[in-house]
Protein backbone atom coordinates (compact mmCIF):
# COMPACT_ATOMS: atom_id res chain seq x y z
CA UNK A 1 0.00 0.00 0.00
CA UNK A 2 1.34 3.44 -0.93
CA UNK A 3 1.90 6.06 1.72
CA UNK A 4 2.16 9.83 1.78
CA UNK A 5 4.37 12.30 3.57
CA UNK A 6 2.99 15.42 5.20
CA UNK A 7 5.37 18.22 6.18
CA UNK A 8 4.49 21.12 8.48
CA UNK A 9 6.93 24.00 8.01
CA UNK A 10 7.02 26.28 11.03
CA UNK A 11 9.21 29.20 11.98
CA UNK A 12 10.70 27.25 14.87
CA UNK A 13 10.08 23.58 14.09
CA UNK A 14 9.90 21.41 10.99
CA UNK A 15 7.74 18.32 11.43
CA UNK A 16 7.04 15.54 8.96
CA UNK A 17 5.06 12.31 9.08
CA UNK A 18 4.60 9.19 7.02
CA UNK A 19 0.82 8.89 6.63
CA UNK A 20 -0.96 5.79 5.35
CA UNK A 21 -3.76 6.19 2.82
CA UNK A 22 -7.22 5.81 4.30
CA UNK A 23 -8.69 2.34 4.10
CA UNK A 24 -12.38 1.68 3.53
CA UNK A 25 -14.23 2.74 6.65
CA UNK A 26 -11.09 3.92 8.47
CA UNK A 27 -9.19 7.23 8.58
CA UNK A 28 -5.50 7.48 7.60
CA UNK A 29 -2.87 6.84 10.25
CA UNK A 30 0.57 8.27 11.05
CA UNK A 31 3.15 5.49 10.82
CA UNK A 32 6.27 7.51 11.64
CA UNK A 33 6.97 11.12 12.54
CA UNK A 34 10.08 13.27 12.92
CA UNK A 35 10.63 16.80 14.22
CA UNK A 36 13.68 19.00 13.94
CA UNK A 37 14.49 22.66 14.53
CA UNK A 38 13.87 24.88 11.52
CA UNK A 39 17.27 25.93 10.11
CA UNK A 40 18.51 29.24 11.48
CA UNK A 41 17.89 32.10 9.09
CA UNK A 42 15.04 30.14 7.45
CA UNK A 43 16.74 30.33 4.05
CA UNK A 44 15.29 28.48 1.07
CA UNK A 45 18.27 26.19 0.39
CA UNK A 46 18.71 25.17 4.02
CA UNK A 47 15.00 24.45 4.50
CA UNK A 48 14.68 22.53 1.23
CA UNK A 49 17.65 20.39 2.24
CA UNK A 50 16.15 19.80 5.69
CA UNK A 51 12.76 18.82 4.24
CA UNK A 52 14.37 16.53 1.69
CA UNK A 53 16.52 14.87 4.35
CA UNK A 54 13.62 14.19 6.67
CA UNK A 55 11.43 12.97 3.79
CA UNK A 56 14.14 10.59 2.58
CA UNK A 57 14.50 9.09 6.06
CA UNK A 58 10.75 8.64 6.46
CA UNK A 59 10.53 7.07 3.00
CA UNK A 60 13.01 4.29 3.74
CA UNK A 61 11.31 0.97 3.03
CA UNK A 62 8.06 2.66 1.97
CA UNK A 63 6.35 3.35 -1.35
CA UNK A 64 5.86 7.14 -1.10
CA UNK A 65 3.53 8.47 -3.79
CA UNK A 66 3.07 12.05 -2.64
CA UNK A 67 4.52 14.79 -0.44
CA UNK A 68 2.40 17.69 0.80
CA UNK A 69 3.82 20.74 2.57
CA UNK A 70 1.94 23.05 4.95
CA UNK A 71 3.28 26.56 4.31
CA UNK A 72 3.00 29.36 6.92
CA UNK A 73 1.96 32.11 4.55
CA UNK A 74 0.02 33.21 1.49
CA UNK A 75 0.15 31.19 -1.73
CA UNK A 76 -0.80 31.83 -5.34
CA UNK A 77 -4.10 30.52 -6.69
CA UNK A 78 -2.35 27.63 -8.48
CA UNK A 79 -0.79 26.47 -5.18
CA UNK A 80 2.70 26.39 -6.61
CA UNK A 81 4.34 29.64 -5.52
CA UNK A 82 4.61 31.08 -2.02
CA UNK A 83 3.55 34.73 -2.32
CA UNK A 84 4.68 35.89 1.10
CA UNK A 85 5.73 34.17 4.32
CA UNK A 86 5.58 36.92 6.98
CA UNK A 87 8.26 35.41 9.23
CA UNK A 88 10.61 34.18 6.49
CA UNK A 89 13.16 36.03 4.32
CA UNK A 90 12.17 37.71 1.07
CA UNK A 91 13.74 34.94 -1.02
CA UNK A 92 10.54 32.96 -0.33
CA UNK A 93 8.44 35.55 -2.18
CA UNK A 94 7.14 34.05 -5.45
CA UNK A 95 9.18 30.90 -4.91
CA UNK A 96 8.30 27.75 -6.86
CA UNK A 97 8.20 25.57 -3.74
CA UNK A 98 7.44 22.18 -5.38
CA UNK A 99 10.18 22.85 -7.94
CA UNK A 100 12.76 23.72 -5.29
CA UNK A 101 11.84 20.74 -3.09
CA UNK A 102 11.80 18.44 -6.11
CA UNK A 103 15.41 19.40 -6.89
CA UNK A 104 16.48 18.73 -3.31
CA UNK A 105 14.75 15.33 -3.40
CA UNK A 106 16.33 14.44 -6.75
CA UNK A 107 19.76 15.02 -5.22
CA UNK A 108 18.82 12.26 -2.77
CA UNK A 109 17.58 9.97 -5.56
CA UNK A 110 13.95 10.40 -4.53
CA UNK A 111 10.91 11.52 -6.53
CA UNK A 112 7.25 12.06 -5.62
CA UNK A 113 4.35 14.29 -6.49
CA UNK A 114 4.53 17.52 -4.47
CA UNK A 115 1.76 19.95 -3.50
CA UNK A 116 1.66 22.87 -1.09
CA UNK A 117 -1.10 24.52 0.95
CA UNK A 118 -1.42 27.16 3.65
CA UNK A 119 -0.75 25.66 7.09
CA UNK A 120 -4.11 26.63 8.65
CA UNK A 121 -5.88 25.18 5.61
CA UNK A 122 -3.92 21.96 6.11
CA UNK A 123 -5.05 21.93 9.73
CA UNK A 124 -8.67 22.10 8.55
CA UNK A 125 -8.13 19.38 5.95
CA UNK A 126 -6.56 17.19 8.64
CA UNK A 127 -9.55 17.55 10.94
CA UNK A 128 -11.73 16.55 8.00
CA UNK A 129 -9.62 13.51 7.12
CA UNK A 130 -8.94 12.09 10.57
CA UNK A 131 -10.24 14.38 13.29
CA UNK A 132 -13.29 16.17 14.63
CA UNK A 133 -14.81 16.92 11.21
CA UNK A 134 -14.87 13.41 9.73
CA UNK A 135 -18.01 13.17 7.62
CA UNK A 136 -18.64 16.94 7.61
CA UNK A 137 -18.66 18.87 4.33
CA UNK A 138 -19.04 22.42 5.65
CA UNK A 139 -16.88 23.51 8.57
CA UNK A 140 -14.47 26.19 9.76
CA UNK A 141 -11.30 25.71 11.79
CA UNK A 142 -9.66 28.51 13.78
CA UNK A 143 -6.19 27.96 15.19
CA UNK A 144 -5.44 30.09 18.24
CA UNK A 145 -1.72 30.44 18.75
CA UNK A 146 0.92 33.08 18.07
CA UNK A 147 -1.51 34.33 15.44
CA UNK A 148 -5.03 33.31 14.42
CA UNK A 149 -5.14 30.87 11.52
CA UNK A 150 -8.29 29.81 9.71
CA UNK A 151 -9.30 27.15 7.21
CA UNK A 152 -12.71 26.83 5.56
CA UNK A 153 -14.12 23.70 3.95
CA UNK A 154 -17.37 24.13 2.04
CA UNK A 155 -19.10 21.48 -0.03
CA UNK A 156 -16.28 19.10 0.90
CA UNK A 157 -13.63 21.32 -0.69
CA UNK A 158 -11.20 23.84 0.68
CA UNK A 159 -12.23 27.45 0.05
CA UNK A 160 -9.27 29.30 -1.50
CA UNK A 161 -10.88 32.27 -3.27
CA UNK A 162 -10.16 34.12 -6.51
CA UNK A 163 -6.58 34.99 -5.56
CA UNK A 164 -5.81 31.98 -3.38
CA UNK A 165 -6.09 33.93 -0.13
CA UNK A 166 -9.59 33.11 1.18
CA UNK A 167 -10.09 32.03 4.77
CA UNK A 168 -8.00 34.68 6.55
CA UNK A 169 -10.17 34.55 9.67
CA UNK A 170 -7.42 36.09 11.74
CA UNK A 171 -7.97 39.29 9.80
CA UNK A 172 -11.71 39.59 10.26
CA UNK A 173 -12.44 43.11 11.45
CA UNK A 174 -13.80 42.79 14.99
CA UNK A 175 -13.52 46.42 16.10
CA UNK A 176 -11.13 49.05 17.35
CA UNK A 177 -8.18 50.58 15.53
CA UNK A 178 -5.24 48.56 16.85
CA UNK A 179 -2.76 48.03 13.99
CA UNK A 180 -2.24 44.49 12.75
CA UNK A 181 1.08 43.18 11.48
CA UNK A 182 -0.57 42.57 8.11
CA UNK A 183 -1.02 46.30 7.52
CA UNK A 184 -4.70 46.52 8.45
CA UNK A 185 -6.30 47.41 11.76
CA UNK A 186 -8.97 46.14 14.14
CA UNK A 187 -8.36 42.50 13.25
CA UNK A 188 -9.19 39.47 15.39
CA UNK A 189 -5.55 38.34 15.37
CA UNK A 190 -4.43 41.57 17.04
CA UNK A 191 -6.72 41.02 20.02
CA UNK A 192 -7.34 37.26 20.25
CA UNK A 193 -3.97 35.68 19.44
CA UNK A 194 -1.32 34.78 21.97
CA UNK A 195 1.01 37.64 21.00
CA UNK A 196 -1.61 40.34 21.56
CA UNK A 197 -2.87 38.68 24.73
CA UNK A 198 0.67 38.44 26.09
CA UNK A 199 1.39 42.10 25.33
CA UNK A 200 -1.71 43.22 27.25
CA UNK A 201 -0.82 40.91 30.14
CA UNK A 202 2.74 42.21 30.38
CA UNK A 203 1.48 45.81 30.40
CA UNK A 204 -0.37 44.93 33.62
CA UNK A 205 2.54 43.09 35.18
CA UNK A 206 0.94 39.70 34.55
CA UNK A 207 2.50 36.49 33.14
CA UNK A 208 2.83 36.46 29.36
CA UNK A 209 2.18 32.71 29.13
CA UNK A 210 -1.47 32.11 28.20
CA UNK A 211 -1.87 28.96 30.29
CA UNK A 212 -0.66 30.81 33.39
CA UNK A 213 -2.89 33.77 32.62
CA UNK A 214 -5.90 31.51 32.07
CA UNK A 215 -5.34 29.81 35.43
CA UNK A 216 -5.55 33.17 37.20
CA UNK A 217 -8.50 34.58 35.22
CA UNK A 218 -10.49 35.22 38.42
CA UNK A 219 -7.97 37.96 39.16
CA UNK A 220 -9.58 41.24 37.97
CA UNK A 221 -6.61 42.36 35.86
CA UNK A 222 -6.10 38.90 34.35
CA UNK A 223 -9.83 38.62 33.76
CA UNK A 224 -9.83 41.88 31.82
CA UNK A 225 -7.03 40.69 29.54
CA UNK A 226 -8.72 37.33 28.97
CA UNK A 227 -12.10 38.95 28.33
CA UNK A 228 -10.69 41.03 25.46
CA UNK A 229 -9.25 37.86 23.92
CA UNK A 230 -12.48 35.89 24.25
CA UNK A 231 -14.66 38.73 22.98
CA UNK A 232 -12.58 39.22 19.83
CA UNK A 233 -12.58 35.49 19.12
CA UNK A 234 -16.32 35.24 19.78
CA UNK A 235 -16.97 38.04 17.26
CA UNK A 236 -14.89 36.19 14.67
CA UNK A 237 -16.79 32.95 15.29
CA UNK A 238 -20.16 34.68 15.01
CA UNK A 239 -19.09 36.40 11.80
CA UNK A 240 -18.11 33.20 10.01
CA UNK A 241 -21.31 31.52 11.18
CA UNK A 242 -23.43 34.28 9.66
CA UNK A 243 -21.41 34.26 6.43
CA UNK A 244 -20.96 30.52 5.89
CA UNK A 245 -23.56 28.66 7.99
CA UNK A 246 -21.09 25.85 8.81
CA UNK A 247 -21.98 22.49 10.32
CA UNK A 248 -19.39 23.16 13.02
CA UNK A 249 -16.63 25.54 14.07
CA UNK A 250 -13.51 23.84 15.42
CA UNK A 251 -10.97 25.59 17.62
CA UNK A 252 -7.38 24.36 17.53
CA UNK A 253 -3.92 25.64 18.37
CA UNK A 254 -2.15 25.91 21.71
CA UNK A 255 -4.66 28.27 23.31
CA UNK A 256 -7.52 25.86 22.57
CA UNK A 257 -6.15 23.44 25.20
CA UNK A 258 -7.11 25.76 28.07
CA UNK A 259 -9.73 23.95 30.17
CA UNK A 260 -13.17 25.47 29.65
CA UNK A 261 -12.27 27.76 26.77
CA UNK A 262 -14.86 26.19 24.45
CA UNK A 263 -17.65 26.93 26.90
CA UNK A 264 -16.34 30.45 27.50
CA UNK A 265 -16.21 31.19 23.77
CA UNK A 266 -19.67 29.78 23.16
CA UNK A 267 -21.14 31.89 25.96
CA UNK A 268 -19.66 35.05 24.46
CA UNK A 269 -20.48 34.20 20.83
CA UNK A 270 -24.20 33.54 21.41
CA UNK A 271 -25.18 37.23 21.98
CA UNK A 272 -23.56 38.19 18.65
CA UNK A 273 -25.56 35.59 16.70
CA UNK A 274 -28.98 36.13 15.17
CA UNK A 275 -31.65 33.82 16.56
CA UNK A 276 -31.52 30.98 13.99
CA UNK A 277 -27.74 30.80 14.32
CA UNK A 278 -27.88 30.65 18.10
CA UNK A 279 -29.57 27.28 17.71
CA UNK A 280 -27.17 25.89 15.10
CA UNK A 281 -23.80 26.89 16.59
CA UNK A 282 -21.75 23.71 17.07
CA UNK A 283 -18.44 24.71 18.62
CA UNK A 284 -15.80 22.02 19.11
CA UNK A 285 -12.17 21.57 20.10
CA UNK A 286 -9.70 20.01 17.66
CA UNK A 287 -9.30 16.26 18.09
CA UNK A 288 -5.88 16.03 16.45
CA UNK A 289 -4.07 19.03 17.90
CA UNK A 290 -0.62 19.71 16.48
CA UNK A 291 -0.64 16.75 14.06
CA UNK A 292 -3.74 17.96 12.20
CA UNK A 293 -1.67 19.88 9.63
CA UNK A 294 0.38 16.74 8.89
CA UNK A 295 -2.74 14.74 8.04
CA UNK A 296 -4.01 17.62 5.94
CA UNK A 297 -0.76 18.19 4.07
CA UNK A 298 -0.49 14.49 3.24
CA UNK A 299 -4.01 14.55 1.82
CA UNK A 300 -3.98 17.80 -0.19
CA UNK A 301 -4.29 16.13 -3.59
CA UNK A 302 -7.07 13.84 -2.38
CA UNK A 303 -9.36 16.65 -1.21
CA UNK A 304 -8.54 19.40 -3.71
CA UNK A 305 -7.13 17.51 -6.69
The 8 nearest C-alpha neighbors of each residue, nearest first, counted from 0:
[[1, 2, 62, 20, 19, 61, 63, 22],
 [2, 0, 62, 63, 64, 20, 3, 19],
 [1, 3, 19, 63, 18, 20, 62, 64],
 [4, 2, 65, 18, 63, 297, 17, 64],
 [3, 5, 17, 66, 297, 16, 18, 65],
 [4, 6, 297, 293, 296, 67, 16, 15],
 [7, 5, 15, 68, 14, 293, 69, 67],
 [6, 8, 69, 14, 68, 13, 293, 15],
 [9, 7, 13, 70, 69, 6, 14, 71],
 [10, 8, 12, 11, 13, 7, 71, 37],
 [9, 11, 12, 37, 86, 8, 41, 87],
 [10, 12, 37, 9, 36, 13, 38, 8],
 [13, 11, 36, 37, 9, 35, 10, 14],
 [12, 14, 8, 37, 35, 9, 34, 36],
 [15, 13, 34, 7, 6, 33, 12, 35],
 [14, 16, 6, 33, 5, 32, 7, 34],
 [17, 15, 32, 5, 4, 31, 18, 29],
 [16, 18, 4, 31, 30, 29, 3, 57],
 [19, 17, 29, 3, 28, 2, 4, 30],
 [18, 20, 2, 27, 28, 3, 21, 29],
 [21, 19, 27, 2, 22, 18, 1, 3],
 [22, 20, 27, 26, 25, 19, 23, 28],
 [21, 23, 25, 24, 20, 26, 27, 19],
 [24, 22, 25, 21, 26, 20, 27, 19],
 [23, 25, 22, 26, 21, 27, 133, 134],
 [26, 24, 22, 23, 21, 27, 129, 28],
 [25, 27, 21, 129, 128, 28, 22, 24],
 [28, 26, 21, 20, 19, 129, 18, 25],
 [27, 29, 19, 18, 30, 26, 21, 20],
 [30, 28, 18, 17, 31, 16, 19, 27],
 [29, 31, 17, 18, 28, 19, 32, 16],
 [32, 30, 17, 16, 29, 57, 33, 18],
 [31, 33, 16, 15, 17, 34, 30, 29],
 [32, 34, 15, 14, 16, 35, 31, 53],
 [35, 33, 14, 13, 15, 12, 32, 36],
 [34, 36, 13, 12, 37, 14, 33, 49],
 [37, 35, 12, 13, 11, 38, 34, 39],
 [36, 38, 12, 11, 13, 35, 39, 10],
 [39, 37, 41, 36, 46, 40, 45, 42],
 [40, 38, 41, 37, 42, 36, 45, 11],
 [39, 41, 42, 38, 88, 87, 37, 45],
 [42, 40, 39, 38, 87, 46, 43, 37],
 [43, 41, 40, 45, 44, 46, 88, 90],
 [42, 44, 46, 45, 47, 41, 91, 90],
 [45, 43, 47, 46, 42, 48, 99, 103],
 [46, 44, 48, 42, 47, 43, 49, 38],
 [45, 47, 49, 43, 48, 44, 50, 42],
 [48, 46, 50, 44, 49, 100, 45, 43],
 [47, 49, 51, 45, 46, 50, 103, 52],
 [48, 50, 46, 52, 47, 51, 45, 53],
 [51, 49, 47, 53, 52, 48, 54, 46],
 [50, 52, 54, 48, 104, 49, 53, 103],
 [53, 51, 49, 55, 50, 54, 48, 56],
 [52, 54, 56, 50, 55, 51, 49, 57],
 [55, 53, 51, 57, 56, 52, 50, 58],
 [54, 56, 58, 52, 53, 57, 51, 59],
 [57, 55, 53, 58, 54, 59, 52, 51],
 [56, 58, 54, 55, 59, 17, 53, 31],
 [59, 57, 55, 61, 56, 54, 60, 63],
 [60, 58, 61, 56, 57, 55, 62, 54],
 [59, 61, 58, 62, 57, 63, 56, 55],
 [62, 60, 58, 59, 63, 2, 1, 57],
 [61, 63, 1, 2, 64, 60, 58, 0],
 [64, 62, 2, 3, 1, 61, 65, 58],
 [65, 63, 111, 3, 1, 2, 62, 112],
 [64, 66, 112, 3, 111, 63, 113, 4],
 [67, 65, 4, 113, 5, 3, 112, 297],
 [68, 66, 296, 114, 297, 5, 115, 113],
 [67, 69, 6, 115, 296, 7, 5, 70],
 [70, 68, 118, 7, 116, 117, 296, 8],
 [69, 71, 117, 118, 72, 8, 116, 68],
 [72, 70, 118, 117, 84, 9, 69, 8],
 [71, 73, 84, 70, 83, 117, 85, 74],
 [72, 74, 83, 82, 81, 164, 84, 117],
 [75, 73, 81, 82, 80, 78, 163, 76],
 [74, 76, 78, 163, 77, 80, 82, 81],
 [75, 77, 163, 162, 78, 74, 161, 159],
 [76, 78, 75, 79, 163, 80, 74, 162],
 [79, 77, 75, 76, 74, 115, 80, 116],
 [78, 80, 77, 95, 96, 97, 75, 115],
 [81, 79, 95, 94, 93, 75, 74, 96],
 [80, 82, 74, 93, 94, 83, 92, 73],
 [83, 81, 93, 74, 92, 73, 75, 80],
 [82, 84, 92, 73, 81, 72, 85, 91],
 [83, 85, 72, 87, 86, 71, 73, 91],
 [86, 84, 87, 83, 72, 71, 88, 181],
 [85, 87, 84, 10, 88, 71, 72, 41],
 [86, 88, 84, 85, 41, 89, 91, 10],
 [89, 87, 90, 91, 42, 41, 86, 84],
 [88, 90, 91, 92, 87, 83, 84, 85],
 [89, 91, 92, 88, 43, 94, 42, 93],
 [92, 90, 94, 89, 88, 93, 81, 43],
 [91, 93, 82, 83, 89, 94, 90, 81],
 [94, 92, 82, 81, 80, 91, 95, 83],
 [93, 95, 80, 91, 81, 92, 96, 90],
 [96, 94, 80, 98, 79, 97, 99, 93],
 [95, 97, 99, 98, 94, 80, 100, 79],
 [98, 96, 100, 99, 113, 101, 95, 114],
 [99, 97, 101, 95, 96, 100, 102, 79],
 [98, 100, 96, 102, 101, 97, 95, 103],
 [101, 99, 103, 97, 102, 47, 98, 96],
 [100, 102, 98, 104, 99, 103, 97, 105],
 [103, 101, 105, 99, 100, 104, 98, 106],
 [102, 104, 100, 106, 101, 105, 51, 48],
 [103, 105, 101, 109, 107, 51, 106, 102],
 [106, 104, 108, 102, 107, 109, 103, 101],
 [105, 107, 103, 104, 108, 102, 109, 101],
 [106, 108, 104, 105, 109, 103, 55, 51],
 [109, 107, 105, 106, 104, 110, 55, 103],
 [108, 110, 104, 105, 107, 111, 55, 106],
 [109, 111, 105, 104, 108, 101, 112, 64],
 [112, 110, 65, 64, 113, 66, 63, 109],
 [111, 113, 65, 66, 64, 114, 110, 67],
 [114, 112, 66, 97, 67, 65, 111, 115],
 [115, 113, 67, 97, 68, 66, 112, 299],
 [114, 116, 68, 67, 78, 69, 79, 70],
 [117, 115, 69, 70, 118, 121, 68, 78],
 [116, 118, 70, 120, 69, 119, 71, 72],
 [117, 119, 69, 121, 70, 71, 120, 116],
 [120, 118, 122, 148, 121, 149, 150, 117],
 [121, 119, 150, 123, 117, 122, 118, 124],
 [122, 120, 295, 292, 124, 118, 296, 119],
 [121, 123, 292, 291, 119, 125, 120, 124],
 [124, 122, 120, 126, 150, 125, 121, 140],
 [125, 123, 295, 121, 127, 126, 122, 128],
 [295, 126, 124, 294, 291, 128, 122, 127],
 [125, 127, 130, 123, 132, 131, 124, 129],
 [126, 128, 132, 133, 124, 125, 129, 130],
 [129, 127, 125, 126, 133, 124, 130, 26],
 [128, 130, 26, 126, 127, 125, 133, 27],
 [131, 129, 126, 286, 132, 287, 127, 133],
 [130, 132, 286, 126, 133, 285, 127, 129],
 [133, 131, 127, 135, 126, 130, 134, 138],
 [134, 132, 127, 135, 131, 128, 130, 129],
 [133, 135, 132, 136, 127, 128, 131, 155],
 [136, 134, 132, 133, 137, 138, 127, 246],
 [135, 137, 155, 154, 153, 138, 134, 152],
 [138, 136, 153, 245, 152, 246, 154, 135],
 [137, 139, 245, 247, 152, 246, 248, 151],
 [138, 140, 151, 248, 150, 249, 152, 247],
 [139, 141, 249, 150, 149, 123, 248, 250],
 [142, 140, 149, 250, 148, 251, 249, 143],
 [141, 143, 251, 252, 148, 147, 250, 149],
 [144, 142, 252, 147, 254, 192, 251, 141],
 [143, 145, 146, 252, 193, 253, 192, 254],
 [146, 144, 193, 194, 192, 147, 143, 195],
 [147, 145, 192, 144, 188, 148, 143, 193],
 [148, 146, 169, 143, 188, 142, 192, 144],
 [149, 147, 142, 119, 141, 169, 146, 168],
 [150, 148, 141, 168, 119, 140, 166, 167],
 [149, 151, 120, 140, 123, 119, 166, 139],
 [152, 150, 139, 158, 166, 157, 138, 153],
 [153, 151, 157, 156, 137, 138, 158, 155],
 [154, 152, 137, 155, 156, 136, 157, 151],
 [153, 155, 136, 156, 137, 152, 157, 135],
 [156, 154, 136, 153, 152, 137, 157, 135],
 [157, 155, 152, 153, 154, 303, 158, 302],
 [156, 158, 152, 151, 159, 153, 303, 155],
 [157, 159, 151, 152, 160, 156, 165, 153],
 [160, 158, 165, 163, 164, 157, 166, 161],
 [161, 159, 165, 163, 162, 164, 158, 76],
 [160, 162, 163, 159, 76, 164, 165, 158],
 [163, 161, 76, 164, 160, 75, 159, 165],
 [162, 164, 76, 159, 160, 75, 161, 165],
 [163, 165, 162, 159, 160, 73, 166, 167],
 [166, 164, 159, 160, 167, 163, 158, 162],
 [165, 167, 168, 150, 149, 151, 164, 159],
 [168, 166, 169, 170, 149, 165, 148, 164],
 [169, 167, 149, 170, 171, 166, 148, 235],
 [168, 170, 147, 188, 187, 167, 148, 171],
 [171, 169, 186, 168, 167, 187, 172, 188],
 [170, 172, 168, 186, 187, 169, 173, 235],
 [171, 173, 186, 185, 174, 170, 187, 184],
 [174, 172, 187, 186, 185, 171, 231, 234],
 [175, 173, 185, 172, 176, 186, 231, 187],
 [174, 176, 185, 177, 173, 184, 186, 172],
 [175, 177, 185, 184, 178, 174, 186, 183],
 [176, 178, 185, 184, 175, 179, 189, 186],
 [179, 177, 184, 183, 176, 185, 180, 182],
 [180, 178, 184, 181, 183, 189, 182, 186],
 [179, 181, 182, 178, 183, 189, 184, 85],
 [180, 182, 179, 183, 170, 178, 184, 85],
 [181, 183, 180, 179, 184, 178, 186, 170],
 [184, 182, 179, 181, 178, 185, 186, 180],
 [183, 185, 178, 179, 176, 177, 186, 182],
 [184, 186, 176, 175, 174, 177, 172, 173],
 [185, 187, 172, 170, 171, 188, 184, 189],
 [186, 188, 169, 189, 190, 231, 191, 173],
 [189, 187, 169, 192, 147, 191, 186, 190],
 [188, 190, 187, 195, 186, 179, 191, 192],
 [189, 191, 195, 187, 188, 228, 192, 231],
 [192, 190, 228, 188, 231, 232, 187, 189],
 [193, 191, 146, 188, 194, 195, 147, 145],
 [192, 194, 145, 196, 144, 195, 197, 146],
 [195, 193, 197, 145, 196, 192, 198, 146],
 [196, 194, 198, 190, 197, 189, 193, 192],
 [195, 197, 193, 199, 194, 198, 192, 200],
 [196, 198, 207, 200, 194, 195, 199, 193],
 [197, 199, 195, 201, 200, 196, 194, 202],
 [200, 198, 202, 196, 197, 201, 224, 195],
 [201, 199, 205, 197, 203, 202, 198, 207],
 [200, 202, 204, 205, 198, 203, 199, 207],
 [201, 203, 199, 200, 204, 198, 205, 197],
 [204, 202, 201, 200, 205, 199, 220, 221],
 [203, 205, 201, 202, 200, 206, 207, 199],
 [204, 206, 200, 201, 203, 207, 221, 212],
 [207, 205, 208, 212, 200, 201, 211, 204],
 [206, 208, 197, 200, 201, 209, 205, 198],
 [209, 207, 211, 206, 210, 212, 197, 193],
 [210, 208, 212, 211, 213, 207, 193, 254],
 [209, 211, 213, 212, 208, 214, 257, 254],
 [212, 210, 214, 209, 213, 208, 206, 215],
 [211, 213, 209, 215, 214, 210, 206, 216],
 [212, 214, 210, 216, 215, 211, 209, 257],
 [215, 213, 211, 212, 216, 210, 217, 209],
 [214, 216, 212, 213, 217, 218, 221, 211],
 [215, 217, 222, 221, 213, 218, 214, 212],
 [218, 216, 215, 222, 219, 221, 214, 220],
 [217, 219, 216, 221, 220, 215, 222, 223],
 [220, 218, 222, 221, 217, 223, 216, 224],
 [221, 219, 223, 222, 218, 224, 203, 216],
 [222, 220, 216, 224, 218, 223, 219, 225],
 [221, 223, 216, 219, 225, 220, 224, 218],
 [222, 224, 226, 220, 221, 225, 219, 227],
 [223, 225, 221, 222, 227, 226, 200, 199],
 [226, 224, 222, 228, 227, 223, 221, 229],
 [225, 227, 223, 229, 228, 224, 222, 230],
 [228, 226, 230, 225, 224, 229, 231, 223],
 [229, 227, 191, 225, 226, 231, 230, 190],
 [230, 228, 226, 232, 231, 227, 233, 264],
 [229, 231, 233, 227, 232, 228, 226, 234],
 [232, 230, 234, 228, 233, 229, 187, 191],
 [231, 233, 235, 229, 234, 230, 191, 236],
 [232, 234, 268, 230, 236, 235, 231, 264],
 [235, 233, 237, 231, 232, 236, 238, 173],
 [234, 236, 232, 238, 233, 237, 239, 171],
 [237, 235, 233, 238, 239, 234, 232, 240],
 [238, 236, 240, 234, 235, 239, 272, 268],
 [237, 239, 235, 241, 240, 236, 234, 242],
 [238, 240, 242, 241, 236, 237, 243, 235],
 [241, 239, 244, 237, 243, 238, 242, 245],
 [240, 242, 238, 239, 244, 243, 237, 276],
 [241, 243, 239, 240, 244, 238, 237, 245],
 [242, 244, 240, 245, 239, 241, 153, 137],
 [243, 245, 240, 241, 242, 246, 239, 276],
 [246, 244, 138, 137, 247, 243, 240, 139],
 [245, 247, 138, 137, 244, 281, 135, 248],
 [248, 246, 281, 138, 245, 282, 249, 139],
 [247, 249, 139, 282, 140, 138, 283, 281],
 [250, 248, 140, 283, 284, 285, 282, 139],
 [249, 251, 284, 141, 285, 140, 142, 255],
 [252, 250, 142, 285, 255, 141, 143, 284],
 [253, 251, 142, 143, 144, 255, 254, 288],
 [252, 254, 144, 255, 256, 143, 251, 142],
 [253, 255, 256, 143, 252, 144, 257, 209],
 [254, 256, 251, 253, 257, 252, 250, 143],
 [257, 255, 254, 253, 258, 252, 260, 251],
 [256, 258, 255, 260, 254, 259, 210, 213],
 [259, 257, 260, 256, 261, 255, 213, 214],
 [260, 258, 262, 261, 257, 263, 256, 264],
 [259, 261, 263, 262, 257, 258, 264, 255],
 [262, 260, 264, 263, 259, 265, 283, 284],
 [261, 263, 265, 259, 260, 264, 266, 282],
 [264, 262, 260, 266, 261, 265, 259, 267],
 [265, 263, 267, 261, 266, 262, 233, 268],
 [264, 266, 268, 262, 267, 263, 261, 269],
 [267, 265, 263, 264, 268, 269, 262, 270],
 [266, 268, 264, 265, 269, 233, 230, 263],
 [269, 267, 233, 265, 271, 266, 270, 237],
 [268, 270, 272, 271, 267, 266, 277, 265],
 [271, 269, 272, 268, 267, 266, 273, 277],
 [272, 270, 269, 268, 237, 234, 273, 267],
 [273, 271, 269, 270, 277, 237, 276, 274],
 [272, 274, 276, 275, 277, 271, 270, 241],
 [273, 275, 277, 276, 272, 278, 269, 270],
 [276, 274, 277, 278, 273, 279, 272, 280],
 [277, 275, 279, 278, 274, 273, 272, 280],
 [276, 278, 274, 275, 272, 279, 269, 280],
 [277, 279, 276, 275, 280, 274, 281, 269],
 [278, 280, 276, 277, 281, 275, 246, 244],
 [281, 279, 277, 278, 276, 282, 247, 240],
 [282, 280, 247, 279, 248, 283, 246, 249],
 [281, 283, 248, 247, 249, 280, 265, 261],
 [284, 282, 249, 250, 248, 281, 285, 261],
 [283, 285, 250, 249, 251, 286, 255, 261],
 [286, 284, 251, 287, 288, 250, 249, 131],
 [285, 287, 130, 131, 288, 284, 126, 291],
 [288, 286, 291, 130, 285, 290, 289, 126],
 [287, 289, 290, 285, 291, 286, 251, 252],
 [288, 290, 291, 287, 292, 252, 293, 253],
 [289, 291, 293, 292, 288, 287, 294, 125],
 [292, 290, 125, 122, 287, 294, 293, 289],
 [291, 293, 122, 121, 295, 294, 290, 125],
 [294, 292, 5, 296, 290, 295, 291, 6],
 [295, 293, 125, 297, 291, 292, 296, 298],
 [125, 294, 296, 121, 124, 292, 298, 293],
 [295, 297, 67, 5, 293, 121, 299, 298],
 [298, 296, 5, 67, 294, 4, 295, 3],
 [297, 299, 295, 301, 296, 300, 294, 302],
 [300, 298, 296, 301, 302, 297, 303, 295],
 [299, 301, 304, 303, 302, 298, 114, 297],
 [302, 300, 298, 299, 304, 303, 297, 295],
 [301, 303, 299, 300, 304, 156, 298, 155],
 [304, 302, 300, 301, 299, 156, 157, 298],
 [303, 300, 301, 302, 299, 298, 156, 114]]
